Structures are given as C-alpha cells and as structure tokens.
Amino acid sequence: MGHTPSDINLFNDLFTKHKDRFIRFATTYVRDWSTAENLVADSFIYYWEHREDIRSTENLPAYILTVVKHKCLNHIRREKLTADISDRIRSYVKWDQDVRIASLEACDPQQLFSREIQQIVERTLAELPTQTRRIFNMSRLDNLPQKEIARLCGMTVKGVEFHIGRALKTLRETLKDYYLCFVFLFLNF
C-alpha cells in the first residue's frame, strides 16, 4: 500500500494535535501513563495500517479515539481476567493450607502406631495375592528399587508397578478412615 506526502502530513497533524489528549484519556482508564502511551501509539499504527479503508471517515480524531477506547477496554479486560485467575489461585492456596492445617491438627501420632492399624495392615496384606504381597513387601519393607524387584521376580518394571499399585489401592480402601496413617506408612515422596 503506497502512501502520499498528504497521507504523511495528515498523520503527523493528527498525531501532533491529539496524541497527548488521547494519552490522558487512556490514562484515566488504564491508570498507567506508559501503558496509555503504548495503547495510543498502537491506535495510531492501526489507523495508519487501515487508512485506505477509512478514507470516507470525516472525523478521523473520533475514529482514532474509538480505537483507543477499544484498546483500553481490551487491556482492562485482560487485567481483570488476570486478577480473577490470581484470586482463584490465592483461594486454592488458602484452601490447601487450611486443609493441611486441619489435617495436621487432627493428626494423632499415637494413632499412627496403634495396634489397631497394624492389625488392619497385616490383615489386608495377608488377603492380597501372594505375588502382590511379596512385591509390596520388597518395595515398602525392604526398600528395594523397582528394577531390582523386577529382576528378582523375573518380570518387567511395569509388572512391579502394577502389583504395588494394586496393594496400595487395597490398603487405601481399608485404611480410608485412617488416611494420614496410610500416607505416613506407605506413600514415598
């Protein structure tokens, strides 16, 4: 798209006469002079790039101010979306902290080592298939790595993971009323 000297002169006149007023207008809404300057500059660039399409517009300052207005609206909407997301994250973090505080306050170290829980674990493990129980014990009691367990049992690491997952699922179900005990006793971090 070519430009004539009259295009450049018109653009320079518009920019010189209205730039500061448009920046003040934008600052009223975006509350930051630098951001307002950028939005106004973007608006003038938009006008320049689309000047052929808007030749019929008699009131070019009003057209450019309309572009500034829409750029301000988009900027404020993005800020609002960012603030909403930040609020949700803060809300989740607060909820997570509250849950951890409540969980820790409810934690009874005596209960973690109670005979009742030990009996539930022993009974649950005894009811597991032999291979699953053996692999689980090698993992959690003997602290063997999964590769080593796989080698000793003549199976793949995926097979070992399956048996450990199966045992943990069963224990999680039987210890549902003692969740902290389950986490403390069986989950590796």
ROGUFI-119763 format. One record per residue: residue number from 1; residue in three letters; x, y, z of N, C-alpha, C in turn. Coordinates in pm, 1 decimal. Last residue first. Layout:
% ROGUFI-119763
{pt NUM,ALA,{X,Y,Z},{X,Y,Z},{X,Y,Z}} ...
***
This chain:
% ROGUFI-119763
{pt 189,PHE,{764.1,-4013.6,4905.6},{767.5,-3881.4,4842.3},{902.8,-3857.7,4780.7}} {pt 188,ASN,{565.2,-4297.3,4931.2},{702.5,-4246.5,4922.9},{699.1,-4113.7,4851.6}} {pt 187,LEU,{318.5,-4411.9,5148.2},{349.9,-4331.5,5030.9},{491.0,-4279.2,5039.5}} {pt 186,PHE,{281.7,-4560.0,5388.8},{301.6,-4626.5,5260.7},{338.6,-4540.2,5142.2}} {pt 185,LEU,{254.5,-4421.3,5635.7},{314.0,-4553.9,5631.5},{354.4,-4600.8,5492.4}} {pt 184,PHE,{138.4,-4171.0,5579.0},{261.1,-4180.9,5657.8},{331.5,-4314.9,5637.4}} {pt 183,VAL,{-92.2,-4242.8,5438.2},{8.7,-4156.3,5377.3},{141.8,-4174.5,5448.6}} {pt 182,PHE,{-222.5,-4399.6,5635.3},{-190.3,-4455.7,5504.7},{-78.3,-4375.0,5438.9}} {pt 181,CYS,{-257.2,-4210.0,5834.5},{-174.4,-4327.9,5859.7},{-130.1,-4389.1,5727.9}} {pt 180,LEU,{-432.7,-4036.9,5712.8},{-298.8,-3989.2,5748.5},{-204.6,-4105.7,5775.9}} {pt 179,TYR,{-663.3,-4205.8,5691.1},{-590.3,-4160.2,5573.6},{-448.7,-4114.2,5607.1}} {pt 178,TYR,{-836.2,-4386.8,5820.6},{-706.0,-4353.4,5878.5},{-614.3,-4300.3,5768.4}} {pt 177,ASP,{-1048.1,-4462.9,5678.3},{-1076.5,-4385.9,5800.0},{-948.6,-4341.3,5870.1}} {pt 176,LYS,{-924.8,-4614.3,5482.2},{-988.6,-4487.4,5444.9},{-1020.7,-4400.6,5566.3}} {pt 175,LEU,{-787.7,-4852.3,5480.9},{-744.9,-4750.5,5578.1},{-810.0,-4614.5,5549.9}} {pt 174,THR,{-892.8,-4994.9,5273.0},{-913.7,-5046.7,5408.9},{-874.6,-4945.4,5515.8}} {pt 173,GLU,{-814.4,-4831.6,5054.0},{-956.5,-4858.8,5080.4},{-978.3,-4907.1,5223.9}} {pt 172,ARG,{-537.9,-4838.8,5074.6},{-606.1,-4709.0,5081.1},{-754.2,-4729.2,5113.4}} {pt 171,LEU,{-493.0,-5113.1,5033.6},{-464.1,-5052.6,5163.7},{-534.6,-4918.3,5179.7}} {pt 170,THR,{-568.7,-5129.6,4762.1},{-638.9,-5209.5,4863.6},{-617.4,-5150.3,5002.3}} {pt 169,LYS,{-381.2,-4954.3,4648.7},{-524.7,-4929.0,4632.3},{-603.6,-5003.5,4739.4}} {pt 168,LEU,{-140.9,-5083.4,4713.5},{-169.9,-4950.6,4769.1},{-318.9,-4917.3,4759.3}} {pt 167,ALA,{-167.4,-5318.6,4560.1},{-159.0,-5326.6,4706.9},{-194.2,-5192.0,4770.6}} {pt 166,ARG,{-170.4,-5205.9,4301.1},{-282.7,-5290.1,4346.8},{-285.2,-5296.9,4499.6}} {pt 165,GLY,{80.8,-5085.9,4292.5},{-40.8,-5004.9,4281.1},{-163.0,-5079.7,4332.6}} {pt 164,ILE,{240.3,-5316.4,4303.2},{249.9,-5215.9,4410.4},{124.3,-5129.0,4409.9}} {pt 163,HIS,{162.7,-5441.2,4062.5},{140.2,-5509.2,4191.0},{146.3,-5410.5,4308.1}} {pt 162,PHE,{241.1,-5243.4,3871.0},{102.9,-5291.3,3878.9},{74.8,-5353.5,4015.8}} {pt 161,GLU,{516.8,-5227.2,3911.4},{432.7,-5110.3,3939.6},{286.0,-5152.0,3954.7}} {pt 160,VAL,{585.5,-5483.2,3817.3},{610.3,-5448.9,3958.7},{521.7,-5331.1,3997.8}} {pt 159,GLY,{519.1,-5448.8,3549.4},{452.4,-5552.8,3628.7},{467.0,-5525.4,3777.5}} {pt 158,LYS,{702.2,-5249.5,3479.7},{557.3,-5221.3,3472.0},{478.2,-5322.6,3553.6}} {pt 157,VAL,{937.1,-5391.8,3497.1},{913.9,-5286.3,3596.5},{765.6,-5249.4,3597.0}} {pt 156,THR,{869.3,-5744.4,3435.4},{903.2,-5607.7,3394.5},{879.4,-5510.5,3510.3}} {pt 155,MET,{1016.1,-6027.1,3611.7},{908.5,-5956.2,3542.8},{956.0,-5817.5,3503.8}} {pt 154,GLY,{1157.7,-6183.1,3805.0},{1152.0,-6222.4,3664.7},{1036.8,-6157.7,3590.0}} {pt 153,CYS,{1202.5,-6103.0,4057.6},{1075.6,-6171.7,4032.0},{1062.0,-6217.0,3886.5}} {pt 152,LEU,{1449.4,-5972.6,4042.8},{1432.9,-6085.5,4134.5},{1307.6,-6167.6,4104.7}} {pt 151,ARG,{1388.1,-5768.3,3853.9},{1491.3,-5869.0,3825.0},{1472.0,-5992.8,3911.5}} {pt 150,ALA,{1192.4,-5625.5,3995.0},{1160.5,-5685.0,3864.7},{1260.2,-5794.4,3830.5}} {pt 149,ILE,{1344.5,-5537.4,4211.0},{1230.8,-5627.0,4235.4},{1194.8,-5699.0,4105.2}} {pt 148,GLU,{1518.4,-5367.3,4073.3},{1572.0,-5482.9,4144.0},{1461.7,-5585.1,4170.4}} {pt 147,LYS,{1339.4,-5173.4,3981.1},{1419.5,-5250.5,3884.9},{1472.5,-5378.2,3949.3}} {pt 146,GLN,{1241.2,-5065.0,4220.5},{1152.7,-5143.6,4133.9},{1230.0,-5225.8,4031.4}} {pt 145,PRO,{1458.2,-5107.3,4505.1},{1411.1,-5032.9,4388.3},{1329.1,-5124.0,4296.4}} {pt 144,LEU,{1354.2,-5200.1,4834.1},{1424.5,-5234.6,4711.1},{1370.7,-5149.3,4596.3}} {pt 143,ASN,{1263.3,-5183.0,5101.3},{1308.9,-5062.7,5029.8},{1390.9,-5094.1,4904.5}} {pt 142,ASP,{1142.7,-5374.9,5245.9},{1285.3,-5396.0,5217.7},{1347.2,-5277.8,5142.7}} {pt 141,LEU,{885.9,-5259.1,5262.1},{955.0,-5303.9,5383.3},{1105.2,-5319.1,5361.2}} {pt 140,ARG,{815.8,-5176.9,5000.1},{794.7,-5088.3,5114.9},{869.9,-5131.8,5240.9}} {pt 139,SER,{913.6,-5379.5,4816.8},{919.3,-5236.2,4788.3},{915.4,-5153.0,4915.5}} {pt 138,MET,{868.0,-5622.4,4935.3},{1003.4,-5593.1,4886.2},{1020.2,-5442.2,4863.6}} {pt 137,ASN,{592.9,-5599.0,4982.5},{685.3,-5606.4,5095.8},{828.6,-5574.5,5053.0}} {pt 136,PHE,{502.2,-5602.1,4715.6},{476.3,-5486.1,4800.5},{573.7,-5484.5,4918.7}} {pt 135,ILE,{581.1,-5859.6,4636.2},{638.1,-5742.3,4568.2},{618.8,-5616.7,4653.9}} {pt 134,ARG,{421.3,-6014.5,4813.8},{567.5,-6029.7,4811.3},{632.4,-5905.0,4750.0}} {pt 133,ARG,{159.2,-5935.0,4744.1},{209.2,-5914.0,4880.7},{361.8,-5916.3,4882.5}} {pt 132,THR,{153.5,-6026.5,4477.1},{133.1,-5884.5,4507.3},{189.7,-5851.9,4644.9}} {pt 131,GLN,{188.7,-6305.9,4513.5},{284.6,-6228.8,4433.2},{274.2,-6079.7,4465.3}} {pt 130,THR,{-42.6,-6371.1,4671.9},{94.0,-6393.7,4719.4},{195.8,-6306.2,4645.8}} {pt 129,PRO,{-306.8,-6129.3,4695.5},{-244.2,-6243.9,4627.8},{-95.9,-6250.9,4666.4}} {pt 128,LEU,{-398.3,-6023.1,5030.3},{-352.8,-5995.0,4894.1},{-301.0,-6123.2,4828.9}} {pt 127,GLU,{-446.5,-6082.8,5291.0},{-552.0,-6115.5,5195.8},{-512.0,-6088.7,5050.3}} {pt 126,ALA,{-226.6,-5982.8,5422.6},{-244.0,-6128.8,5420.4},{-349.4,-6171.0,5316.9}} {pt 125,LEU,{-276.4,-5708.2,5404.9},{-164.9,-5766.3,5329.8},{-179.3,-5918.1,5318.3}} {pt 124,THR,{-495.6,-5693.3,5583.0},{-510.0,-5654.5,5441.8},{-399.5,-5717.2,5357.8}} {pt 123,ARG,{-375.9,-5771.8,5823.3},{-488.3,-5849.0,5770.1},{-505.8,-5820.3,5620.0}} {pt 122,GLU,{-183.0,-5568.7,5855.2},{-142.1,-5710.1,5846.7},{-251.6,-5794.3,5782.9}} {pt 121,VAL,{-350.0,-5341.2,5868.1},{-249.5,-5354.1,5762.4},{-210.6,-5500.4,5744.6}} {pt 120,ILE,{-497.1,-5400.0,6099.3},{-567.2,-5378.2,5972.5},{-470.0,-5397.5,5856.5}} {pt 119,GLN,{-289.3,-5411.0,6288.1},{-368.6,-5530.9,6261.0},{-443.4,-5517.3,6127.3}} {pt 118,GLN,{-202.5,-5147.5,6283.4},{-109.6,-5254.3,6245.3},{-185.5,-5382.0,6211.5}} {pt 117,ILE,{-429.4,-5026.6,6384.9},{-389.0,-5000.7,6247.2},{-293.8,-5108.8,6199.1}} {pt 116,GLU,{-426.4,-5129.5,6646.9},{-543.3,-5149.3,6560.4},{-505.5,-5130.0,6412.8}} {pt 115,ARG,{-193.4,-5036.0,6759.0},{-202.2,-5179.5,6730.3},{-318.4,-5206.5,6634.2}} {pt 114,SER,{-70.2,-4724.8,6631.4},{-161.1,-4805.1,6713.8},{-165.2,-4949.9,6667.0}} {pt 113,PHE,{80.8,-4529.8,6518.5},{148.6,-4652.6,6557.1},{59.5,-4745.4,6639.7}} {pt 112,LEU,{-93.0,-4325.5,6471.3},{-10.8,-4373.8,6360.8},{54.6,-4508.0,6392.3}} {pt 111,GLN,{-195.0,-4262.4,6720.5},{-277.8,-4342.0,6631.2},{-195.4,-4401.3,6516.7}} {pt 110,GLN,{1.4,-4100.1,6822.6},{-26.3,-4227.1,6888.9},{-102.6,-4321.2,6796.1}} {pt 109,PRO,{-17.2,-3874.5,6660.9},{96.7,-3964.2,6644.2},{76.6,-4099.9,6712.5}} {pt 108,ASP,{-285.1,-3761.4,6509.0},{-253.8,-3816.0,6640.9},{-139.4,-3915.0,6624.5}} {pt 107,CYS,{-397.9,-3485.1,6335.4},{-303.1,-3596.8,6338.2},{-270.5,-3636.0,6482.4}} {pt 106,ALA,{-540.7,-3257.1,6333.7},{-613.5,-3380.4,6366.0},{-520.8,-3500.8,6378.4}} {pt 105,GLU,{-349.4,-3075.8,6251.4},{-405.8,-3061.3,6385.8},{-476.8,-3189.1,6429.7}} {pt 104,LEU,{-315.3,-3168.2,5990.5},{-204.7,-3180.3,6086.5},{-254.0,-3165.7,6229.8}} {pt 103,SER,{-565.0,-3103.5,5886.0},{-517.9,-3241.9,5882.6},{-406.6,-3262.5,5984.8}} {pt 102,ALA,{-569.8,-2827.5,5917.1},{-671.0,-2910.8,5983.8},{-624.9,-3055.3,5991.9}} {pt 101,ILE,{-349.6,-2762.3,5749.7},{-350.0,-2725.1,5891.9},{-447.4,-2813.8,5968.4}} {pt 100,ARG,{-437.8,-2861.5,5503.5},{-315.8,-2916.0,5564.5},{-308.0,-2883.4,5712.9}} {pt 99,VAL,{-666.2,-2702.1,5466.2},{-679.0,-2848.8,5473.9},{-555.8,-2908.8,5541.3}} {pt 98,ASP,{-547.2,-2447.5,5456.5},{-646.0,-2479.1,5560.0},{-660.8,-2630.1,5578.3}} {pt 97,GLN,{-390.7,-2476.9,5225.2},{-326.3,-2453.0,5354.8},{-420.8,-2487.0,5469.4}} {pt 96,ASP,{-595.8,-2510.4,5036.6},{-496.4,-2615.6,5055.6},{-426.2,-2600.3,5190.5}} {pt 95,TRP,{-723.7,-2259.9,5059.9},{-797.1,-2383.6,5089.9},{-698.9,-2496.5,5119.0}} {pt 94,LYS,{-512.1,-2094.3,4975.1},{-566.3,-2079.1,5110.6},{-640.7,-2206.3,5151.4}} {pt 93,VAL,{-486.1,-2187.0,4712.9},{-371.8,-2197.8,4804.4},{-420.5,-2187.5,4948.9}} {pt 92,TYR,{-739.0,-2115.9,4611.8},{-699.5,-2256.5,4617.7},{-585.0,-2275.8,4717.1}} {pt 91,SER,{-721.8,-1835.7,4636.4},{-828.4,-1908.3,4705.5},{-792.2,-2056.2,4719.6}} {pt 90,ARG,{-509.3,-1781.0,4464.3},{-497.0,-1749.0,4607.7},{-600.5,-1825.6,4688.7}} {pt 89,ILE,{-633.2,-1867.2,4227.4},{-511.3,-1934.5,4274.1},{-492.9,-1907.9,4423.2}} {pt 88,ARG,{-842.4,-1682.5,4212.9},{-871.5,-1826.4,4221.3},{-751.8,-1903.0,4273.9}} {pt 87,ASP,{-695.8,-1444.0,4191.6},{-785.0,-1464.7,4306.2},{-816.4,-1613.1,4324.3}} {pt 86,SER,{-571.9,-1487.3,3944.4},{-489.3,-1474.3,4065.8},{-573.0,-1497.6,4191.1}} {pt 85,ILE,{-799.0,-1483.5,3782.0},{-718.4,-1606.6,3790.7},{-631.9,-1602.8,3915.9}} {pt 84,ASP,{-876.4,-1217.2,3822.3},{-967.5,-1327.5,3857.6},{-891.1,-1458.1,3874.1}} {pt 83,ALA,{-651.9,-1084.0,3717.2},{-685.3,-1068.6,3860.3},{-777.8,-1180.8,3905.5}} {pt 82,THR,{-672.6,-1162.2,3449.1},{-553.1,-1197.0,3525.7},{-580.9,-1188.4,3675.5}} {pt 81,LEU,{-918.6,-1041.9,3391.5},{-904.2,-1186.5,3380.0},{-783.3,-1233.8,3459.9}} {pt 80,LYS,{-845.9,-772.2,3428.0},{-949.9,-832.1,3511.9},{-939.4,-984.3,3509.6}} {pt 79,GLU,{-655.9,-739.5,3223.5},{-617.1,-719.4,3363.9},{-716.5,-786.2,3458.0}} {pt 78,ARG,{-823.8,-783.9,3003.0},{-711.1,-876.0,3028.7},{-664.7,-863.6,3173.8}} {pt 77,ARG,{-992.3,-560.3,3034.8},{-1048.8,-696.6,3042.2},{-939.6,-800.1,3067.7}} {pt 76,ILE,{-807.1,-354.4,2992.5},{-871.6,-367.4,3124.9},{-932.6,-506.6,3140.4}} {pt 75,HIS,{-744.0,-403.7,2719.2},{-639.1,-405.5,2822.8},{-700.4,-428.6,2961.9}} {pt 74,ASN,{-992.3,-368.6,2597.1},{-925.2,-499.0,2590.1},{-818.0,-511.9,2697.3}} {pt 73,LEU,{-1032.6,-94.2,2658.2},{-1125.8,-197.3,2705.4},{-1060.9,-334.8,2705.2}} {pt 72,CYS,{-815.8,17.9,2517.7},{-824.5,32.0,2663.7},{-916.5,-75.8,2722.3}} {pt 71,LYS,{-894.5,-45.5,2258.0},{-767.9,-99.7,2308.2},{-763.5,-90.5,2461.2}} {pt 70,HIS,{-1129.8,104.6,2243.9},{-1135.9,-42.3,2234.6},{-1006.8,-107.6,2284.4}} {pt 69,LYS,{-1021.5,368.7,2267.3},{-1122.3,318.4,2362.3},{-1124.6,165.2,2362.1}} {pt 68,VAL,{-863.7,380.4,2038.3},{-801.1,390.1,2171.7},{-894.9,330.9,2276.5}} {pt 67,VAL,{-1069.1,372.2,1848.4},{-969.6,263.4,1851.2},{-900.5,262.3,1987.8}} {pt 66,THR,{-1187.0,616.0,1909.7},{-1266.2,493.0,1923.2},{-1172.4,371.8,1929.2}} {pt 65,LEU,{-982.0,786.8,1838.5},{-1019.0,777.4,1980.1},{-1105.2,653.8,2005.9}} {pt 64,ILE,{-994.1,750.4,1561.5},{-875.0,704.0,1634.5},{-906.4,692.6,1784.3}} {pt 63,TYR,{-1247.5,867.5,1513.3},{-1219.8,728.6,1474.2},{-1103.0,673.2,1555.3}} {pt 62,ALA,{-1207.4,1126.8,1602.1},{-1307.7,1043.7,1670.1},{-1285.7,896.4,1637.8}} {pt 61,PRO,{-1012.7,1210.3,1414.2},{-980.2,1205.2,1557.6},{-1079.8,1118.7,1635.2}} {pt 60,LEU,{-1164.2,1189.5,1167.4},{-1056.0,1095.8,1197.3},{-1016.5,1095.6,1345.3}} {pt 59,ASN,{-1443.4,1233.7,1048.1},{-1392.0,1271.9,1178.8},{-1285.0,1172.3,1222.1}} {pt 58,GLU,{-1502.0,1117.0,804.4},{-1470.7,1259.6,808.9},{-1404.0,1299.2,939.4}} {pt 57,THR,{-1424.4,833.1,635.3},{-1450.0,885.2,769.3},{-1406.9,1030.8,775.0}} {pt 56,SER,{-1338.2,744.9,393.6},{-1467.5,812.5,396.4},{-1499.8,871.9,533.8}} {pt 55,ARG,{-1103.7,609.4,445.5},{-1097.3,740.2,379.4},{-1228.7,817.5,392.1}} {pt 54,ILE,{-1059.7,361.3,554.8},{-1140.6,456.9,630.9},{-1135.8,597.5,571.9}} {pt 53,ASP,{-894.1,200.8,411.0},{-1029.8,150.9,435.3},{-1120.0,257.4,497.7}} {pt 52,GLU,{-653.7,336.1,420.4},{-720.4,323.3,290.2},{-866.9,281.2,307.7}} {pt 51,ARG,{-574.0,306.8,688.0},{-618.0,437.6,639.7},{-690.8,430.1,505.7}} {pt 50,HIS,{-474.3,96.8,830.7},{-608.4,81.3,774.0},{-661.1,210.5,710.5}} {pt 49,GLU,{-226.3,173.7,928.8},{-233.5,49.3,851.4},{-368.1,32.3,780.8}} {pt 48,TRP,{-298.8,404.0,1071.5},{-209.8,414.0,955.8},{-221.3,290.8,866.0}} {pt 47,TYR,{-459.5,294.6,1278.7},{-517.1,389.6,1182.4},{-431.6,391.9,1055.6}} {pt 46,TYR,{-262.6,141.7,1407.1},{-380.6,76.4,1349.5},{-444.8,167.3,1244.3}} {pt 45,ILE,{-97.9,347.7,1493.0},{-44.9,249.0,1397.5},{-160.0,177.0,1329.0}} {pt 44,PHE,{-271.0,466.6,1674.2},{-227.3,542.7,1557.0},{-169.5,449.2,1449.9}} {pt 43,SER,{-288.7,253.0,1855.6},{-409.3,301.4,1788.1},{-373.1,382.0,1664.1}} {pt 42,ASP,{-29.0,230.6,1951.4},{-88.5,118.2,1877.8},{-211.3,162.7,1798.6}} {pt 41,ALA,{-20.3,478.5,2084.9},{70.3,453.0,1971.4},{16.6,338.5,1886.1}} {pt 40,VAL,{-211.5,423.3,2280.8},{-235.3,531.4,2185.2},{-146.1,512.3,2062.2}} {pt 39,LEU,{-83.4,216.6,2418.7},{-213.8,193.0,2357.1},{-245.7,299.9,2251.8}} {pt 38,ASN,{149.8,348.3,2508.3},{159.1,233.4,2417.0},{27.5,207.8,2345.6}} {pt 37,GLU,{38.0,542.4,2678.5},{117.8,582.6,2562.1},{126.0,469.5,2460.2}} {pt 36,ALA,{-78.0,370.3,2869.8},{-163.7,457.3,2788.3},{-88.8,503.3,2663.1}} {pt 35,THR,{151.5,262.6,2983.3},{57.7,173.9,2914.2},{-31.7,255.0,2821.7}} {pt 34,SER,{253.0,501.3,3093.9},{331.0,426.3,2996.3},{241.5,332.0,2915.3}} {pt 33,TRP,{51.1,575.0,3279.8},{87.0,662.1,3168.6},{159.1,584.4,3058.2}} {pt 32,ASP,{-216.4,401.9,3402.6},{-71.2,394.4,3388.4},{-31.5,470.5,3262.2}} {pt 31,ARG,{-492.7,368.4,3406.2},{-424.2,411.7,3528.7},{-270.6,400.6,3523.8}} {pt 30,VAL,{-675.2,317.8,3213.8},{-576.4,212.0,3239.2},{-486.2,244.3,3358.0}} {pt 29,TYR,{-841.2,551.5,3227.5},{-897.9,416.4,3238.1},{-794.3,309.0,3272.1}} {pt 28,THR,{-681.8,774.4,3212.4},{-798.1,777.7,3301.1},{-850.9,635.9,3326.9}} {pt 27,THR,{-513.9,712.1,3003.6},{-462.6,702.3,3140.8},{-575.9,703.0,3242.2}} {pt 26,ALA,{-672.6,776.1,2782.2},{-641.7,635.1,2810.3},{-593.3,616.6,2954.1}} {pt 25,PHE,{-673.5,1062.0,2807.2},{-798.6,984.5,2804.7},{-770.6,838.6,2845.2}} {pt 24,ARG,{-399.6,1113.9,2782.5},{-470.3,1148.8,2906.9},{-601.2,1071.2,2918.1}} {pt 23,ILE,{-366.6,1022.0,2518.0},{-293.7,955.9,2627.3},{-360.9,986.6,2761.1}} {pt 22,PHE,{-524.5,1203.8,2381.0},{-561.4,1062.0,2378.1},{-491.4,984.7,2491.2}} {pt 21,ARG,{-378.9,1439.3,2427.4},{-516.9,1429.0,2475.6},{-561.3,1282.2,2483.3}} {pt 20,ASP,{-138.2,1373.3,2295.0},{-138.8,1398.0,2439.7},{-279.0,1385.9,2499.9}} {pt 19,LYS,{-232.7,1335.8,2018.7},{-161.5,1232.5,2095.5},{-174.4,1254.3,2246.8}} {pt 18,HIS,{-342.7,1541.5,1866.1},{-430.0,1461.1,1952.1},{-359.0,1360.3,2044.5}} {pt 17,LYS,{-156.1,1687.1,1710.9},{-268.8,1756.8,1774.2},{-337.7,1673.0,1882.5}} {pt 16,THR,{27.2,1490.5,1619.4},{73.0,1606.9,1696.0},{-41.0,1672.1,1774.0}} {pt 15,PHE,{-142.8,1313.5,1478.5},{-59.5,1266.7,1590.5},{-19.7,1383.8,1679.7}} {pt 14,LEU,{-254.5,1477.5,1280.0},{-340.0,1406.7,1376.8},{-260.9,1368.7,1501.2}} {pt 13,ASP,{-15.8,1556.8,1148.4},{-105.4,1655.5,1209.1},{-194.1,1591.3,1316.3}} {pt 12,ASN,{81.0,1306.3,1060.4},{161.8,1389.0,1151.9},{76.8,1493.6,1222.4}} {pt 11,PHE,{-130.5,1232.8,885.2},{-96.8,1150.3,1001.7},{-20.1,1233.0,1104.6}} {pt 10,LEU,{-112.1,1438.7,696.2},{-235.2,1421.2,772.8},{-207.5,1341.2,900.3}} {pt 9,ASN,{147.8,1384.9,597.9},{117.5,1514.3,662.1},{-7.7,1504.9,748.1}} {pt 8,ILE,{108.8,1131.1,488.0},{206.5,1150.2,596.5},{178.3,1280.5,670.2}} {pt 7,ASP,{-79.0,1190.9,290.4},{-108.5,1090.8,395.2},{-18.6,1112.7,516.3}} {pt 6,SER,{66.2,1369.6,134.3},{-50.9,1421.4,206.4},{-95.0,1323.1,315.8}} {pt 5,PRO,{260.5,1206.6,23.2},{301.5,1308.7,121.3},{182.0,1364.2,198.8}} {pt 4,THR,{114.9,874.6,22.9},{148.2,1001.7,-40.7},{195.6,1098.8,65.9}} {pt 3,HIS,{192.9,534.6,9.8},{145.7,649.8,85.0},{196.9,776.6,16.5}} {pt 2,GLY,{76.3,210.0,-97.3},{159.5,328.9,-104.1},{106.0,440.4,-17.7}} {pt 1,MET,{86.0,-117.5,0.0},{0.0,0.0,0.0},{90.3,123.5,0.0}} 
***
